[in-house]
Amino acid sequence: MRYKVLVTGLLLGFAVGLVARKRSSETLGGRHGRRLPVETDDGAVIDVDVRESGTPAYAVVFSHGWVLNRHSWHYQREALSGGARGERATKEPTSPEAAATVNTPDEAMLVGYDQRGHGASTAGPAGPCSIERLAADLEAVIDAVVPPGLPIVLAGHSMGGMTIMGLAARRPELFGDRVVAVALISTSSGRLAEGLAGRTAPVLLNRLKARAALIDASPALLRAGTNWPVTRLAAFGPKARAHHVRFVNRMVAATPTEVMVGYFHAILAHDKLAALQALSRVETLVMVGERDRLTTPAHARRIASALPDATLVVAPGAGHMLGLERPELVNAALKALIRRSLGPVVAA
């Protein structure tokens, strides 16, 4: 029976992959900027990618989610660097706020990085995984890459949003000083362990961790095929595009099992509601998909309740991968956030 399920998963993943290749010639995550390795205080090496044109007037630092990598921000980085998807977002606004935006100029420094243990970053020494550790890594990236005095916009998706909250708890004085705006997308300030997934998923993931060596040594196609149905159901809304699911599924399959399990437990332990106070000093955007199964709209509303001046956007029909499922909406909202926080700097 298990063999049949495994084979079915592989065939399904392969079939969807073929259809997606025929339907889309789009290359996701293919562009790179200047690569900079940043060593943390415990010896991990964080892989950083920087795009800039001329002398930057501000920086946008993108922090990605659990079992993903920096390429999950593909459309947003393209939009803020003048990519075609971003230009279309401005020409076809999806809200009154978006209609007031203009193309963000090329004077932004765009910083993408892989969280430790994800993508091309090393995991560092053995030890407990925590949001606090990721927050220290984000601080190290900022200190190493962003020039002193340059205004910073932080954008975090899922675990990346939690990382920003961890930074707010660790270094609240940065917010309103170096950090001028924050975008929290498909994320939570805590209490994720209270749901059904918080009670049942740890048991399954701990079983996977016990077989980590075997799982990680298996062919990438096998891992991707067996992961695909879960990725499709958990991470996306009902109208997801197959090539987006395949793109995310490759990132999931490439994440080491011990990293996956360790940071899942870190997410369940995450509780940073009090840290949101630091964000009250900056422009804040909170976005969530109406059909997000991982960080439901209730979590976004809890964040917005703690930040009455924040802008809350709930995207109808979208799931957890909001930046891929609704790129025009997210891009327009990010550009509006930047203009609100840095109006004179980004004036046309």
TORLUMFI-307556 format. One record per residue (C-alpha): residue in three letters; residue number from 1; x, y, z. Coordinates in nm, 2 decimals. Layout:
N
(lokol "ala", NUM, (X, Y, Z));
...
This chain:
348
(lokol "met", 1, (0.00, 0.00, 0.00));
(lokol "arg", 2, (0.28, 0.24, 0.09));
(lokol "tyr", 3, (0.45, 0.16, -0.23));
(lokol "lys", 4, (0.14, 0.24, -0.43));
(lokol "val", 5, (0.10, 0.57, -0.26));
(lokol "leu", 6, (0.46, 0.66, -0.32));
(lokol "val", 7, (0.44, 0.57, -0.69));
(lokol "thr", 8, (0.12, 0.76, -0.73));
(lokol "gly", 9, (0.28, 1.07, -0.57));
(lokol "leu", 10, (0.58, 1.04, -0.81));
(lokol "leu", 11, (0.36, 1.01, -1.12));
(lokol "leu", 12, (0.14, 1.30, -1.01));
(lokol "gly", 13, (0.44, 1.52, -0.95));
(lokol "phe", 14, (0.59, 1.42, -1.29));
(lokol "ala", 15, (0.27, 1.48, -1.48));
(lokol "val", 16, (0.21, 1.82, -1.32));
(lokol "gly", 17, (0.57, 1.92, -1.40));
(lokol "leu", 18, (0.52, 1.83, -1.77));
(lokol "val", 19, (0.21, 2.04, -1.79));
(lokol "ala", 20, (0.37, 2.33, -1.61));
(lokol "arg", 21, (0.66, 2.33, -1.85));
(lokol "lys", 22, (0.43, 2.35, -2.15));
(lokol "arg", 23, (0.22, 2.63, -2.00));
(lokol "ser", 24, (0.50, 2.85, -1.87));
(lokol "ser", 25, (0.84, 2.95, -2.01));
(lokol "glu", 26, (0.89, 3.18, -1.71));
(lokol "thr", 27, (1.22, 3.15, -1.53));
(lokol "leu", 28, (1.17, 3.18, -1.15));
(lokol "gly", 29, (1.46, 3.27, -0.93));
(lokol "gly", 30, (1.71, 3.28, -1.22));
(lokol "arg", 31, (1.86, 3.63, -1.17));
(lokol "his", 32, (2.14, 3.70, -0.93));
(lokol "gly", 33, (2.31, 4.01, -0.81));
(lokol "arg", 34, (2.64, 4.04, -0.62));
(lokol "arg", 35, (2.70, 3.74, -0.39));
(lokol "leu", 36, (2.83, 3.82, -0.04));
(lokol "pro", 37, (2.90, 3.55, 0.22));
(lokol "val", 38, (2.83, 3.68, 0.58));
(lokol "glu", 39, (2.98, 3.49, 0.87));
(lokol "thr", 40, (2.78, 3.49, 1.19));
(lokol "asp", 41, (2.91, 3.50, 1.55));
(lokol "asp", 42, (2.87, 3.12, 1.58));
(lokol "gly", 43, (3.04, 3.04, 1.25));
(lokol "ala", 44, (2.75, 2.99, 1.01));
(lokol "val", 45, (2.79, 3.14, 0.66));
(lokol "ile", 46, (2.48, 3.32, 0.53));
(lokol "asp", 47, (2.46, 3.35, 0.15));
(lokol "val", 48, (2.35, 3.70, 0.06));
(lokol "asp", 49, (2.26, 3.84, -0.28));
(lokol "val", 50, (2.27, 4.21, -0.34));
(lokol "arg", 51, (2.13, 4.41, -0.63));
(lokol "glu", 52, (2.19, 4.78, -0.66));
(lokol "ser", 53, (2.21, 5.04, -0.93));
(lokol "gly", 54, (2.42, 5.35, -0.88));
(lokol "thr", 55, (2.42, 5.50, -0.53));
(lokol "pro", 56, (2.13, 5.35, -0.34));
(lokol "ala", 57, (1.89, 5.58, -0.15));
(lokol "tyr", 58, (1.74, 5.30, 0.06));
(lokol "ala", 59, (1.76, 4.92, 0.11));
(lokol "val", 60, (1.50, 4.65, 0.11));
(lokol "val", 61, (1.60, 4.34, 0.30));
(lokol "phe", 62, (1.39, 4.03, 0.22));
(lokol "ser", 63, (1.36, 3.75, 0.48));
(lokol "his", 64, (1.21, 3.42, 0.35));
(lokol "gly", 65, (1.00, 3.15, 0.51));
(lokol "trp", 66, (1.04, 2.80, 0.65));
(lokol "val", 67, (1.19, 2.54, 0.40));
(lokol "leu", 68, (1.22, 2.81, 0.13));
(lokol "asn", 69, (1.51, 3.03, 0.01));
(lokol "arg", 70, (1.56, 3.39, -0.11));
(lokol "his", 71, (1.42, 3.31, -0.45));
(lokol "ser", 72, (1.07, 3.28, -0.30));
(lokol "trp", 73, (1.07, 3.67, -0.33));
(lokol "his", 74, (1.13, 3.64, -0.70));
(lokol "tyr", 75, (0.84, 3.87, -0.82));
(lokol "gln", 76, (0.90, 4.13, -0.55));
(lokol "arg", 77, (1.27, 4.17, -0.62));
(lokol "glu", 78, (1.19, 4.19, -0.99));
(lokol "ala", 79, (0.93, 4.45, -0.93));
(lokol "leu", 80, (1.15, 4.67, -0.72));
(lokol "ser", 81, (1.44, 4.64, -0.97));
(lokol "gly", 82, (1.21, 4.73, -1.26));
(lokol "gly", 83, (1.13, 4.37, -1.38));
(lokol "ala", 84, (0.84, 4.32, -1.62));
(lokol "arg", 85, (0.60, 4.18, -1.35));
(lokol "gly", 86, (0.66, 4.48, -1.13));
(lokol "glu", 87, (0.59, 4.72, -1.42));
(lokol "arg", 88, (0.26, 4.55, -1.49));
(lokol "ala", 89, (0.17, 4.58, -1.12));
(lokol "thr", 90, (0.19, 4.96, -1.15));
(lokol "lys", 91, (0.00, 4.98, -1.48));
(lokol "glu", 92, (-0.28, 4.75, -1.35));
(lokol "pro", 93, (-0.34, 4.86, -0.98));
(lokol "thr", 94, (-0.54, 4.62, -0.77));
(lokol "ser", 95, (-0.66, 4.87, -0.51));
(lokol "pro", 96, (-0.71, 5.25, -0.46));
(lokol "glu", 97, (-0.39, 5.26, -0.26));
(lokol "ala", 98, (-0.20, 5.08, -0.54));
(lokol "ala", 99, (-0.34, 5.32, -0.80));
(lokol "ala", 100, (-0.16, 5.60, -0.62));
(lokol "thr", 101, (0.18, 5.43, -0.66));
(lokol "val", 102, (0.45, 5.49, -0.92));
(lokol "asn", 103, (0.73, 5.27, -1.03));
(lokol "thr", 104, (0.99, 5.26, -0.75));
(lokol "pro", 105, (1.32, 5.40, -0.89));
(lokol "asp", 106, (1.64, 5.20, -0.93));
(lokol "glu", 107, (1.81, 5.36, -0.64));
(lokol "ala", 108, (1.71, 5.08, -0.41));
(lokol "met", 109, (1.96, 4.83, -0.27));
(lokol "leu", 110, (1.78, 4.49, -0.28));
(lokol "val", 111, (1.92, 4.24, -0.03));
(lokol "gly", 112, (1.81, 3.88, -0.04));
(lokol "tyr", 113, (1.96, 3.61, 0.18));
(lokol "asp", 114, (1.91, 3.24, 0.26));
(lokol "gln", 115, (1.82, 3.17, 0.62));
(lokol "arg", 116, (2.08, 2.94, 0.79));
(lokol "gly", 117, (2.04, 2.58, 0.68));
(lokol "his", 118, (1.83, 2.69, 0.39));
(lokol "gly", 119, (1.94, 2.74, 0.03));
(lokol "ala", 120, (2.31, 2.81, 0.00));
(lokol "ser", 121, (2.36, 2.91, 0.37));
(lokol "thr", 122, (2.53, 2.67, 0.61));
(lokol "ala", 123, (2.34, 2.55, 0.92));
(lokol "gly", 124, (2.61, 2.64, 1.16));
(lokol "pro", 125, (2.71, 2.44, 1.47));
(lokol "ala", 126, (2.47, 2.18, 1.61));
(lokol "gly", 127, (2.23, 2.33, 1.86));
(lokol "pro", 128, (1.87, 2.43, 1.91));
(lokol "cys", 129, (1.70, 2.61, 1.62));
(lokol "ser", 130, (1.53, 2.93, 1.72));
(lokol "ile", 131, (1.37, 3.24, 1.59));
(lokol "glu", 132, (1.61, 3.43, 1.81));
(lokol "arg", 133, (1.91, 3.28, 1.63));
(lokol "leu", 134, (1.76, 3.38, 1.29));
(lokol "ala", 135, (1.71, 3.73, 1.42));
(lokol "ala", 136, (2.08, 3.75, 1.51));
(lokol "asp", 137, (2.16, 3.64, 1.16));
(lokol "leu", 138, (1.94, 3.91, 1.01));
(lokol "glu", 139, (2.12, 4.17, 1.23));
(lokol "ala", 140, (2.45, 4.03, 1.10));
(lokol "val", 141, (2.34, 4.06, 0.74));
(lokol "ile", 142, (2.22, 4.42, 0.79));
(lokol "asp", 143, (2.55, 4.52, 0.96));
(lokol "ala", 144, (2.76, 4.36, 0.70));
(lokol "val", 145, (2.58, 4.46, 0.38));
(lokol "val", 146, (2.37, 4.78, 0.43));
(lokol "pro", 147, (2.58, 5.10, 0.46));
(lokol "pro", 148, (2.54, 5.30, 0.78));
(lokol "gly", 149, (2.27, 5.56, 0.76));
(lokol "leu", 150, (2.09, 5.40, 0.46));
(lokol "pro", 151, (1.71, 5.37, 0.55));
(lokol "ile", 152, (1.59, 5.01, 0.56));
(lokol "val", 153, (1.26, 4.85, 0.47));
(lokol "leu", 154, (1.23, 4.49, 0.60));
(lokol "ala", 155, (1.01, 4.24, 0.43));
(lokol "gly", 156, (0.94, 3.91, 0.59));
(lokol "his", 157, (0.73, 3.61, 0.47));
(lokol "ser", 158, (0.62, 3.34, 0.71));
(lokol "met", 159, (0.92, 3.25, 0.93));
(lokol "gly", 160, (1.09, 3.56, 0.78));
(lokol "gly", 161, (0.82, 3.78, 0.93));
(lokol "met", 162, (0.89, 3.60, 1.27));
(lokol "thr", 163, (1.26, 3.67, 1.22));
(lokol "ile", 164, (1.18, 4.04, 1.19));
(lokol "met", 165, (0.98, 4.02, 1.51));
(lokol "gly", 166, (1.27, 3.85, 1.67));
(lokol "leu", 167, (1.49, 4.14, 1.56));
(lokol "ala", 168, (1.24, 4.38, 1.71));
(lokol "ala", 169, (1.27, 4.20, 2.04));
(lokol "arg", 170, (1.65, 4.19, 2.02));
(lokol "arg", 171, (1.71, 4.54, 1.89));
(lokol "pro", 172, (1.40, 4.75, 1.93));
(lokol "glu", 173, (1.60, 5.07, 1.90));
(lokol "leu", 174, (1.66, 4.99, 1.53));
(lokol "phe", 175, (1.29, 5.05, 1.45));
(lokol "gly", 176, (1.23, 5.42, 1.38));
(lokol "asp", 177, (1.60, 5.47, 1.33));
(lokol "arg", 178, (1.76, 5.25, 1.07));
(lokol "val", 179, (1.44, 5.05, 0.99));
(lokol "val", 180, (1.17, 5.28, 0.85));
(lokol "ala", 181, (0.91, 5.03, 0.73));
(lokol "val", 182, (0.82, 4.66, 0.77));
(lokol "ala", 183, (0.61, 4.43, 0.56));
(lokol "leu", 184, (0.48, 4.12, 0.74));
(lokol "ile", 185, (0.34, 3.87, 0.49));
(lokol "ser", 186, (0.17, 3.54, 0.57));
(lokol "thr", 187, (0.31, 3.53, 0.92));
(lokol "ser", 188, (0.23, 3.51, 1.29));
(lokol "ser", 189, (0.33, 3.67, 1.62));
(lokol "gly", 190, (0.28, 3.33, 1.80));
(lokol "arg", 191, (0.03, 3.07, 1.93));
(lokol "leu", 192, (0.08, 2.85, 1.62));
(lokol "ala", 193, (0.10, 2.54, 1.85));
(lokol "glu", 194, (-0.26, 2.58, 1.95));
(lokol "gly", 195, (-0.40, 2.45, 1.62));
(lokol "leu", 196, (-0.44, 2.10, 1.50));
(lokol "ala", 197, (-0.12, 2.11, 1.30));
(lokol "gly", 198, (0.07, 2.22, 1.62));
(lokol "arg", 199, (-0.04, 1.90, 1.79));
(lokol "thr", 200, (-0.01, 1.65, 1.51));
(lokol "ala", 201, (0.27, 1.77, 1.28));
(lokol "pro", 202, (0.55, 1.75, 1.54));
(lokol "val", 203, (0.49, 1.37, 1.57));
(lokol "leu", 204, (0.52, 1.32, 1.20));
(lokol "leu", 205, (0.82, 1.55, 1.16));
(lokol "asn", 206, (1.00, 1.38, 1.45));
(lokol "arg", 207, (0.96, 1.05, 1.27));
(lokol "leu", 208, (1.11, 1.20, 0.96));
(lokol "lys", 209, (1.40, 1.34, 1.16));
(lokol "ala", 210, (1.48, 0.99, 1.28));
(lokol "arg", 211, (1.52, 0.89, 0.92));
(lokol "ala", 212, (1.69, 1.21, 0.81));
(lokol "ala", 213, (2.00, 1.05, 0.67));
(lokol "leu", 214, (1.80, 0.81, 0.45));
(lokol "ile", 215, (1.56, 1.08, 0.33));
(lokol "asp", 216, (1.83, 1.34, 0.25));
(lokol "ala", 217, (2.03, 1.07, 0.06));
(lokol "ser", 218, (1.74, 0.99, -0.16));
(lokol "pro", 219, (1.72, 1.12, -0.52));
(lokol "ala", 220, (1.58, 1.48, -0.55));
(lokol "leu", 221, (1.31, 1.36, -0.79));
(lokol "leu", 222, (1.19, 1.11, -0.53));
(lokol "arg", 223, (1.17, 1.38, -0.26));
(lokol "ala", 224, (1.00, 1.63, -0.48));
(lokol "gly", 225, (0.74, 1.38, -0.60));
(lokol "thr", 226, (0.64, 1.26, -0.26));
(lokol "asn", 227, (0.64, 1.62, -0.12));
(lokol "trp", 228, (0.43, 1.76, -0.41));
(lokol "pro", 229, (0.07, 1.69, -0.28));
(lokol "val", 230, (0.15, 1.83, 0.06));
(lokol "thr", 231, (0.31, 2.14, -0.08));
(lokol "arg", 232, (0.01, 2.20, -0.31));
(lokol "leu", 233, (-0.24, 2.15, -0.03));
(lokol "ala", 234, (-0.06, 2.33, 0.25));
(lokol "ala", 235, (0.11, 2.62, 0.08));
(lokol "phe", 236, (-0.13, 2.74, -0.19));
(lokol "gly", 237, (-0.48, 2.85, -0.25));
(lokol "pro", 238, (-0.72, 2.67, -0.49));
(lokol "lys", 239, (-0.62, 2.85, -0.81));
(lokol "ala", 240, (-0.24, 2.81, -0.78));
(lokol "arg", 241, (-0.04, 2.77, -1.09));
(lokol "ala", 242, (0.14, 2.44, -1.13));
(lokol "his", 243, (0.48, 2.60, -1.21));
(lokol "his", 244, (0.46, 2.80, -0.88));
(lokol "val", 245, (0.39, 2.48, -0.69));
(lokol "arg", 246, (0.68, 2.31, -0.86));
(lokol "phe", 247, (0.91, 2.60, -0.79));
(lokol "val", 248, (0.82, 2.60, -0.42));
(lokol "asn", 249, (0.83, 2.22, -0.40));
(lokol "arg", 250, (1.19, 2.22, -0.52));
(lokol "met", 251, (1.29, 2.45, -0.24));
(lokol "val", 252, (1.11, 2.23, 0.01));
(lokol "ala", 253, (1.27, 1.92, -0.12));
(lokol "ala", 254, (1.62, 2.08, -0.11));
(lokol "thr", 255, (1.59, 2.17, 0.26));
(lokol "pro", 256, (1.77, 1.92, 0.49));
(lokol "thr", 257, (1.53, 1.72, 0.71));
(lokol "glu", 258, (1.69, 1.82, 1.04));
(lokol "val", 259, (1.66, 2.19, 0.94));
(lokol "met", 260, (1.30, 2.14, 0.84));
(lokol "val", 261, (1.21, 1.97, 1.18));
(lokol "gly", 262, (1.42, 2.20, 1.39));
(lokol "tyr", 263, (1.27, 2.52, 1.26));
(lokol "phe", 264, (0.92, 2.38, 1.27));
(lokol "his", 265, (0.96, 2.34, 1.64));
(lokol "ala", 266, (1.11, 2.70, 1.66));
(lokol "ile", 267, (0.80, 2.83, 1.48));
(lokol "leu", 268, (0.57, 2.65, 1.73));
(lokol "ala", 269, (0.77, 2.81, 2.02));
(lokol "his", 270, (0.76, 3.16, 1.86));
(lokol "asp", 271, (0.59, 3.42, 2.07));
(lokol "lys", 272, (0.67, 3.78, 1.98));
(lokol "leu", 273, (0.34, 3.97, 2.03));
(lokol "ala", 274, (0.51, 4.20, 2.28));
(lokol "ala", 275, (0.79, 4.27, 2.04));
(lokol "leu", 276, (0.54, 4.43, 1.80));
(lokol "gln", 277, (0.55, 4.74, 2.01));
(lokol "ala", 278, (0.88, 4.84, 1.84));
(lokol "leu", 279, (0.70, 4.83, 1.50));
(lokol "ser", 280, (0.45, 5.09, 1.61));
(lokol "arg", 281, (0.73, 5.34, 1.53));
(lokol "val", 282, (0.74, 5.26, 1.16));
(lokol "glu", 283, (0.51, 5.21, 0.87));
(lokol "thr", 284, (0.39, 4.85, 0.88));
(lokol "leu", 285, (0.21, 4.64, 0.62));
(lokol "val", 286, (0.04, 4.32, 0.71));
(lokol "met", 287, (-0.08, 4.08, 0.43));
(lokol "val", 288, (-0.24, 3.74, 0.43));
(lokol "gly", 289, (-0.42, 3.51, 0.19));
(lokol "glu", 290, (-0.78, 3.44, 0.27));
(lokol "arg", 291, (-0.72, 3.07, 0.22));
(lokol "asp", 292, (-0.39, 3.05, 0.41));
(lokol "arg", 293, (-0.38, 2.72, 0.60));
(lokol "leu", 294, (-0.04, 2.77, 0.77));
(lokol "thr", 295, (-0.07, 3.12, 0.91));
(lokol "thr", 296, (-0.44, 3.18, 0.89));
(lokol "pro", 297, (-0.60, 3.53, 0.86));
(lokol "ala", 298, (-0.66, 3.52, 1.24));
(lokol "his", 299, (-0.29, 3.56, 1.29));
(lokol "ala", 300, (-0.27, 3.86, 1.06));
(lokol "arg", 301, (-0.56, 4.02, 1.24));
(lokol "arg", 302, (-0.39, 3.96, 1.58));
(lokol "ile", 303, (-0.08, 4.14, 1.45));
(lokol "ala", 304, (-0.29, 4.43, 1.31));
(lokol "ser", 305, (-0.48, 4.46, 1.64));
(lokol "ala", 306, (-0.15, 4.51, 1.82));
(lokol "leu", 307, (-0.05, 4.77, 1.55));
(lokol "pro", 308, (-0.36, 4.99, 1.50));
(lokol "asp", 309, (-0.18, 5.21, 1.24));
(lokol "ala", 310, (-0.07, 4.92, 1.03));
(lokol "thr", 311, (-0.22, 4.85, 0.69));
(lokol "leu", 312, (-0.40, 4.51, 0.67));
(lokol "val", 313, (-0.46, 4.34, 0.34));
(lokol "val", 314, (-0.65, 4.01, 0.31));
(lokol "ala", 315, (-0.62, 3.86, -0.04));
(lokol "pro", 316, (-0.93, 3.67, -0.15));
(lokol "gly", 317, (-0.87, 3.31, -0.25));
(lokol "ala", 318, (-0.50, 3.32, -0.19));
(lokol "gly", 319, (-0.30, 3.07, 0.02));
(lokol "his", 320, (0.03, 3.09, 0.21));
(lokol "met", 321, (0.26, 3.17, -0.09));
(lokol "leu", 322, (0.10, 3.51, -0.14));
(lokol "gly", 323, (0.40, 3.67, -0.32));
(lokol "leu", 324, (0.38, 3.40, -0.59));
(lokol "glu", 325, (0.00, 3.37, -0.60));
(lokol "arg", 326, (-0.08, 3.74, -0.61));
(lokol "pro", 327, (0.24, 3.92, -0.72));
(lokol "glu", 328, (0.07, 4.23, -0.85));
(lokol "leu", 329, (-0.11, 4.29, -0.53));
(lokol "val", 330, (0.19, 4.23, -0.31));
(lokol "asn", 331, (0.42, 4.44, -0.54));
(lokol "ala", 332, (0.18, 4.73, -0.54));
(lokol "ala", 333, (0.14, 4.72, -0.16));
(lokol "leu", 334, (0.52, 4.71, -0.11));
(lokol "lys", 335, (0.57, 5.01, -0.34));
(lokol "ala", 336, (0.30, 5.20, -0.15));
(lokol "leu", 337, (0.46, 5.11, 0.18));
(lokol "ile", 338, (0.80, 5.24, 0.06));
(lokol "arg", 339, (0.64, 5.56, -0.07));
(lokol "arg", 340, (0.46, 5.62, 0.26));
(lokol "ser", 341, (0.78, 5.57, 0.46));
(lokol "leu", 342, (1.03, 5.73, 0.22));
(lokol "gly", 343, (0.82, 5.97, 0.02));
(lokol "pro", 344, (1.08, 6.24, -0.06));
(lokol "val", 345, (1.35, 5.98, -0.12));
(lokol "val", 346, (1.15, 5.79, -0.38));
(lokol "ala", 347, (0.96, 6.08, -0.54));
(lokol "ala", 348, (0.94, 6.05, -0.92));
